[in-house]
Structures are given as structure tokens and as C-alpha cells.
Amino acid sequence: MGIFNAITIAATGMSAERLRSDVIADNIANASTTRTTEGGPFRRSRVVLRPRTEGPYWRSPFLPDGMDNGGGTGVRVIEVQKDFAAKLRLVYDPTHPDAIQSGPQTGYVEMPNVDIVTEMVDMISASRAYESNASIVDGSKAMFQRALEIGR
């Protein structure tokens, strides 16, 4: 594993968690949106992550191929999916402009499938993961600094 692999892995994690935080913030902002451009109420979004399979961004020219243990290369975002599995909430409000006008659910409004508590737990998780990756970068910087001080 090269000397910059830890920073590369942490950087991919930080980038993925930043996007995850943005998607969670969008979900919270649209928790009461009953009409979207696609039609119907807002659907919760979620970020799908997978391990990176391609090689590292940077490889030391001094490290022989036999000494590379094939360490991880981080994560990448596959896609941002809409959550169609969770059912929409029905709220009775016959005065709402998007209320159902006929049928057995007359007067009910289809509300987004966003649960604020779940979103806040996900936001805390994303924030802690981002902080952990930032700590790895700081630790790697400190390690490099100590290595440079050895040569003095």
C-alpha cells in the first residue's frame, strides 16, 4: 500500500458522505412537499455506495509490484435512488389543494415518505463518518510530518 493510499481512501469517503449529507438535507427540506415536477408527492432519496474496484489514484514508483498488498481504494457513489418501497402517508385535510377528490380516500392528502427521525439519524451517521475520515487525513498528515522530522 502506498503512502498516500490512506488519504485517498479517506478522501473518497469524505466526498461520498458530503453527497449523502446533501441528499439527506434535500429529503428534510421536502418532507411536506405534496406536488413535484414529476407529479405526486416527493419521494425520499438515498445514496447507494459501493467499494471502488479500480486502482489507486497515485502509486509510488519506488514500491515494487510484489510488495503492494492490494489494500482498499475507497468508496464511490453508484447512484442516488428514489425510495418507492416505503408507502406514502395519508393525512386527512379536505381543504388542501392536493386532497383526493373522489373514492374511498376522499379528503386525504398523500404526503412524502420522509421520516424526520430517520433522516436525522442518517445525518448524524453521515456527519460522524465524515469526521472519522477527516481524522484519518489528519493522522496521516501527522505521520508524514513525524517522518520528515526523523531526517533532521
C-alpha positions as CSV (number, residue, x, y, z in Angstrom):
1,M,0.0,0.0,0.0
2,G,1.4,3.4,-1.0
3,I,1.9,6.2,1.5
4,F,-1.0,8.3,0.1
5,N,-3.5,5.4,-0.1
6,A,-4.9,6.2,3.4
7,I,-5.5,9.8,2.3
8,T,-7.0,8.7,-1.0
9,I,-9.4,6.2,0.8
10,A,-10.4,8.8,3.4
11,A,-11.0,11.5,0.6
12,T,-13.4,9.2,-1.3
13,G,-15.2,8.6,2.0
14,M,-15.4,12.3,2.7
15,S,-16.7,13.0,-0.8
16,A,-19.4,10.3,-0.5
17,E,-20.5,11.4,2.9
18,R,-20.8,15.0,1.8
19,L,-23.1,13.9,-1.0
20,R,-25.0,11.8,1.4
21,S,-25.5,14.8,3.7
22,D,-26.7,16.9,0.8
23,V,-29.3,14.2,-0.1
24,I,-30.5,13.9,3.5
25,A,-30.8,17.7,3.7
26,D,-32.9,17.6,0.5
27,N,-35.2,14.9,2.0
28,I,-35.7,17.0,5.1
29,A,-36.4,20.2,3.1
30,N,-39.1,18.4,1.1
31,A,-40.7,16.5,4.0
32,S,-44.0,18.3,3.3
33,T,-43.9,18.7,-0.5
34,T,-47.1,17.2,-1.9
35,R,-46.5,18.2,-5.5
36,T,-43.3,17.7,-7.6
37,T,-42.4,18.3,-11.2
38,E,-42.7,14.5,-11.8
39,G,-46.2,14.5,-10.4
40,G,-47.3,13.3,-7.0
41,P,-45.7,13.8,-3.6
42,F,-41.9,13.9,-3.0
43,R,-40.2,10.6,-2.6
44,R,-37.3,10.1,-0.2
45,S,-33.9,9.8,-1.9
46,R,-31.0,7.7,-0.8
47,V,-27.3,7.3,-1.8
48,V,-26.0,3.9,-2.9
49,L,-22.3,3.4,-2.2
50,R,-20.0,0.6,-3.4
51,P,-16.3,-0.2,-2.9
52,R,-14.0,1.2,-5.6
53,T,-12.6,-1.6,-7.7
54,E,-10.2,0.4,-9.9
55,G,-6.6,1.0,-8.8
56,P,-5.4,3.9,-6.6
57,Y,-5.1,7.4,-7.9
58,W,-1.4,7.6,-7.2
59,R,1.1,4.8,-6.9
60,S,4.6,5.1,-5.6
61,P,7.2,4.4,-8.3
62,F,9.5,3.1,-5.6
63,L,7.2,0.3,-4.4
64,P,7.7,-3.0,-6.3
65,D,4.5,-4.7,-7.5
66,G,5.2,-7.7,-5.3
67,M,5.1,-5.5,-2.2
68,D,1.7,-4.0,-2.9
69,N,-0.8,-5.9,-0.7
70,G,-3.8,-4.6,-2.7
71,G,-5.3,-2.5,0.0
72,G,-8.7,-0.8,-0.4
73,T,-9.1,2.1,-2.7
74,G,-12.2,3.7,-1.0
75,V,-15.8,4.0,-2.0
76,R,-17.8,5.5,-4.8
77,V,-21.3,6.6,-5.3
78,I,-23.2,4.3,-7.7
79,E,-26.5,6.3,-7.8
80,V,-29.0,8.4,-5.9
81,Q,-32.2,6.4,-5.8
82,K,-35.8,7.3,-5.1
83,D,-37.4,5.2,-2.3
84,F,-40.5,3.6,-3.8
85,A,-40.6,0.8,-1.2
86,A,-41.9,2.9,1.6
87,K,-45.6,3.8,1.5
88,L,-46.8,7.4,1.3
89,R,-48.5,8.7,4.4
90,L,-52.2,9.7,4.2
91,V,-53.2,12.8,6.1
92,Y,-56.8,13.9,6.3
93,D,-57.1,17.5,5.2
94,P,-60.0,18.1,2.8
95,T,-59.1,21.8,2.4
96,H,-55.6,21.0,1.0
97,P,-55.4,21.7,-2.8
98,D,-53.9,18.2,-3.4
99,A,-56.5,16.4,-1.4
100,I,-58.0,13.3,-3.2
101,Q,-61.4,14.4,-4.6
102,S,-63.2,11.1,-5.1
103,G,-63.1,7.5,-4.0
104,P,-62.8,5.9,-0.6
105,Q,-59.9,8.2,0.4
106,T,-61.7,11.4,-0.3
107,G,-60.2,14.3,1.6
108,Y,-56.9,12.6,2.3
109,V,-53.6,14.1,1.1
110,E,-50.7,11.8,0.1
111,M,-47.7,13.1,2.0
112,P,-44.0,12.2,1.3
113,N,-42.5,9.1,2.7
114,V,-39.9,11.1,4.6
115,D,-39.5,10.3,8.3
116,I,-37.7,13.2,10.0
117,V,-36.3,11.0,12.8
118,T,-34.8,8.5,10.3
119,E,-33.3,11.4,8.3
120,M,-31.8,12.9,11.4
121,V,-30.2,9.6,12.4
122,D,-28.8,9.2,8.9
123,M,-27.5,12.8,9.1
124,I,-25.7,12.1,12.4
125,S,-24.3,8.9,10.8
126,A,-23.0,10.8,7.7
127,S,-21.6,13.5,9.9
128,R,-19.7,11.1,12.1
129,A,-18.4,9.1,9.1
130,Y,-17.2,12.4,7.6
131,E,-15.4,13.3,10.8
132,S,-13.8,9.9,11.0
133,N,-12.4,10.2,7.5
134,A,-11.1,13.7,8.3
135,S,-9.4,12.3,11.4
136,I,-7.6,9.7,9.1
137,V,-6.4,12.5,6.9
138,D,-5.1,14.5,10.0
139,G,-3.4,11.4,11.4
140,S,-1.7,10.7,8.0
141,K,-0.5,14.3,7.9
142,A,0.9,14.0,11.4
143,M,2.6,10.7,10.5
144,F,4.2,12.3,7.4
145,Q,5.3,15.3,9.5
146,R,7.0,13.0,12.0
147,A,8.7,11.1,9.2
148,L,10.1,14.3,7.9
149,E,11.4,15.2,11.4
150,I,13.3,12.0,11.6
151,G,15.6,13.2,8.8
152,R,16.6,16.4,10.6
